[in-house]
Amino acid sequence: MTEDDIVKLLRPTVDVDLVGDDLVVRMSGLGMVLACRRLLRIPADHIRGVAVQHRDRLPGLGLQFPGLAVPGVLYAGSFGVGTERSFWNVRRAELVLRVECHTGAEFRRIVLQVADPTVLARRLRPVLGAYVPPETS
């Protein structure tokens, strides 16, 4: 294994794209290892919409399984149970992409750190719709 391979492994990346009628999330590097997932494939009709949101204004995580949470540093993997189950792949980003799903989908929400969540949300909204998070006090 070369030094470049090690750097690539340690640099987590999340790629999000629309493939046919599915939202496809591909993870690589350390983020993939910690999240225990390489790929998420969510049918577009399971998604209520997407939003860009400040990480601190998101709902709580719930029980971790399988997942790793280091508050303020890293959230990776599946959290919560039943209809409150969510998937996170976020490090220290302030703004994240929030994908809110309909009841019955594998996850209620998917929260991702991507290079530019605003640009990605703008590209996804024509197909997946916009999600307006409720105001929290």
Buried (B, 14 or more C-beta within 10 A) or exposed (E): EEEEEEEBBEEBBBEBEBEEEBBBBBBBBBBBBBBBBEEBEBBBEBBBBBBBBEBEEBBEBBEBEEBBBEEEEBBBBBBBEEEBBBBBBBBEBEBBBBBBBEEEBBBBBBBBBBEEBEEBBEBBBEEBEBBEBEEEE
